[in-house]
Amino acid sequence: MLADPQSITYNAVAKSLVAISRGTDSSVYRVTDGSGQTFSLTVSHQYKTRNRTSVRIDMSKVVTDLLVPANSVVASVSAYLVIDQPSMKNITDTETTYLVTALKDWLATGTNISKVISGET
């Protein structure tokens, strides 16, 4: 199991997320910060014909309803990575690590994340 708590950095601010749920193949970590934002980190595994690992971060907060400004609603955003491997392990963990690193580095290069979020392909 991963350590408890887990730390993420959001907008240059470290957030310490404590474990709120732990299972055999999944864990959920969460924190609500002083600004009312809630962050969740979910790490899960599925072992079937192909092995899938999912790492997901969610952020939610209470915001003004744009249709009825007198009301508040919860708004949320999620980002996640799914790693899909053959269960036969004929692709090594090292090779998978290289691939995930390549994706992470590509997203971090220049404005690639912003371009993808805005709809570019």
C-alpha positions, 0 to 999 in steps of 0.5 A, a space after each residue: 500500500 502507498 503511504 498515508 498521507 499522500 501529497 499532491 501539489 495544486 497551483 504550487 501549494 502542497 496538499 496532504 491527502 489522508 486515506 479514507 478508504 483502503 481495499 485489496 486493490 484500491 485506496 482513496 485519499 482526500 482533503 478539504 482545504 481552507 478555501 473549500 476545495 476538496 481533493 481526492 486521489 484514487 489509485 485502483 487496480 483491475 487484474 483480468 485478461 489485461 491488467 489496468 491501473 488507474 490513478 485519478 485526482 478529483 477537485 470539487 468546490 462550491 460555486 455560484 450557479 451561473 443560471 441562478 446566481 442566488 444559488 450555489 452548486 458543486 462544480 468538479 473536475 477530474 484528471 486520470 491516467 489509465 495504464 493498460 498492460 497485458 496480464 502475461 507481463 510480456 511487456 516489462 514494468 520498466 517498459 511501461 514506466 518509460 511509456 508513462 514517463 513519455 506521456 507525462 513529459 509530452 503533456 508537460 512540454 510547452 503548452 500541450 496540456 492547455 492545447 489538449 484541454 482546449 480541444 486541439 487534437 
